[in-house]
């Protein structure tokens, strides 16, 4: 199975060595109003997002009104919805006639725009506007649709919530059969915002993905409060982060309560950039800002008493104390100095150097 270890979304390179790419999923938080959608684009940019993402669905082509009405009641997060599932989806549709204005506004704001299409018609209508596609977890088993998206030849971000590794393998194979540009997102698809959901996020799946799909670009689509899971994911190698975005968590609507707001989003990005700096490159070295510490905190071999030229060093003459000037003998070389002859006079407390000894090869 072949796939790219780096991709580009517009001008932004995404790879293991790149900073995390943050996607603000506006989703239904436009609340059915175009102006709100436009305002949220600007807010996302100001908050530090790299991209805004919408969800283009048409209620009749994503849910069965009959099917949900005959489930015996709405489940999980949908139980809090005041309208039926079908009517809720209908109200929160991202209207196709908005698309050009959304794209134009994102370009003006200087932020990438893309979306999740939920039907073939939307896919075809949106293709000329987007540099990448996001496939939601709910469509991970709709292989024919996944293949249609992958054939567009643009980067595909695949969420893998509520799925098994067999589901993931099947969907990945459907993409890379025609398109090597894939980002695999770990996800937990519970949208209640409950703190108990942290136990189900399972960030270590990212480690399993790194083994199962070596060098594939990984990410996280997250619905938990705050930035804890995001920071953990970045530490585990995630380079694409998607979270819902709103201007007000108290607004009524299916996605507002668990979304990030401009303040929490900005804090998340800033903490993530600090973490990225802190993660480094895995090479163990004495860092530039530690070079003074070597002198101040390390010990070196020092004399306990005055010793004159030609005396032989005894173990009782030497102790290990800070500081440790450059070239002074470190404590682990003590045994090599015993019996060596000094070629200079030395005072008590002075450090011992190779230039002090008759045999400087120690």
C-alpha positions, -999 to +999 in steps of 0.1 A: +000+000+000+016+033-011+007+067+003+024+101+006+043+111+038+036+147+031+008+166+014+000+202+005-033+219+012-031+251-009+004+264+001+006+247+034+029+216+037+017+190+061+042+164+072+057+149+103+082+178+105+056+205+100+036+223+127+001+209+133-025+221+109-057+233+127-091+230+112-120+249+127-151+229+119-179+254+118-203+226+108-238+235+119-227+265+141-238+289+114-273+282+128-288+285+093-276+321+088-251+330+061-238+361+079-230+340+110-211+316+088-191+345+073-184+360+108-172+327+121-147+324+092-131+356+103-132+346+140-115+313+132-087+331+114-082+356+142-081+327+167-052+309+149-070+283+127-053+273+094-086+262+078-123+265+082-145+235+073-182+233+066-204+203+062-225+201+030-254+178+034-290+177+023-313+162+048-331+138+024-297+125+012-281+119+046-309+107+070-341+087+067-369+105+084-388+072+085-358+054+099-352+078+128-389+081+137-390+043+140-359+039+161-380+043+192-365+077+203-335+098+196-302+085+210-270+099+225-264+136+218-295+137+196-317+131+226-313+167+236-325+180+202-359+198+203-367+189+167-367+155+150-334+143+135-346+150+100-359+185+108-327+193+126-306+183+097-329+202+074-326+234+094-288+232+096-281+225+060-252+246+046-269+259+015-252+254-018-260+290-028-238+301+000-207+284-013-192+311-035-196+337-007-180+313+019-151+307-004-146+343-012-147+353+024-122+326+034-098+338+007-102+374+019-096+363+055-065+344+045-077+310+057-081+277+038-117+266+030-129+230+026-158+209+035-173+175+040-197+165+012-223+140+021-237+130-013-225+127-049-243+158-061-226+180-034-192+164-042-195+174-078-208+209-070-180+216-045-150+202-063-140+234-080-139+253-047-119+230-024-082+220-021-090+190+001-118+168+013-128+156+048-147+123+051-167+120+083-165+089+105-201+080+097-192+074+061-162+051+067-181+021+054-196+039+023-167+027+001-182+037-032-185+073-020-150+072-006-137+061-040-155+089-057-139+114-034-104+099-038-107+101-076-108+139-074-071+137-067-071+160-038-059+154-002-084+132+017-088+135+055-104+104+068-120+103+103-121+069+119-145+072+149-167+043+159-148+019+137-126-011+138-091-015+123-108-036+096-131-007+088-101+016+086-080-007+064-110-010+040-114+027+037-077+035+035-074+009+006-103+026-012-085+059-011-049+049-018-061+028-047-063+060-067-049+087-045-019+086-022-027+119-004-044+107+028-045+119+064-058+094+089-076+109+119-083+092+152-117+102+165-143+094+191-178+101+178-196+110+210-208+146+208-221+151+243-191+170+256-192+148+287-160+148+307-163+110+309-156+109+272-119+114+278-116+077+287-128+068+252-106+090+231-079+064+230-051+086+217-027+056+217-045+044+186-022+070+169+007+048+180-010+018+165-017+036+133+020+047+131+030+010+132+001-002+109+006+026+083+042+036+086+049+073+077+012+080+070+002+115+081-019+112+112-043+136+130-071+139+155-107+149+151-117+158+186-150+166+205-138+167+241-136+200+261-104+219+261-070+211+246-057+181+266-064+156+239-050+178+212-017+182+231-015+145+237-022+138+200+005+162+188+030+145+212+021+112+196+026+125+161-007+140+149-002+168+124-038+176+116-062+187+143-099+192+138-123+206+164-156+223+162-157+261+164-183+286+177-184+321+189-206+312+219-209+279+237-243+289+252-261+292+219-288+267+211-278+242+185-264+206+181-227+216+180-222+247+202-219+232+236-188+211+229-171+234+204-141+256+210-147+293+212-122+320+200-105+322+235-101+285+240-091+280+204-064+306+206-051+291+239-051+256+223-030+268+193-005+287+215-001+257+239+004+235+209+031+257+193+049+256+227+046+218+228+059+215+192+090+235+202+095+214+233+092+181+214+124+187+195+140+162+171+147+132+194+186+136+192+200+136+228+226+164+230+238+192+253+216+220+241+228+255+235+210+269+265+226+242+288+263+249+280+266+273+309+249+247+331+277+222+324+302+244+342+279+254+370+262+221+379+287+194+370+315+183+393+351+180+385+382+166+404+396+191+428+425+190+453+418+188+490+453+202+499+482+222+484+504+199+463+538+208+450+554+199+417+566+162+414+543+149+441+523+118+432+485+121+435+467+099+461+430+092+462+428+110+496+441+142+479+411+145+455+374+152+458+345+159+434+330+194+436+313+220+415+319+240+393+335+221+364+355+244+341+361+232+305+388+205+302+389+198+340+389+161+348+354+146+355+347+125+385+346+092+365+383+096+357+394+096+394+410+061+393+431+071+363+448+099+382+460+079+412+498+078+412+502+104+385+529+130+390+521+167+390+543+189+368+531+222+384+523+235+419+486+233+427+466+250+455+439+233+476+405+236+459+420+240+424+407+218+396+429+192+379+436+195+342+455+173+317+481+200+315+489+196+352+501+160+349+532+143+336+512+118+316+485+138+299+470+107+282+447+099+312 
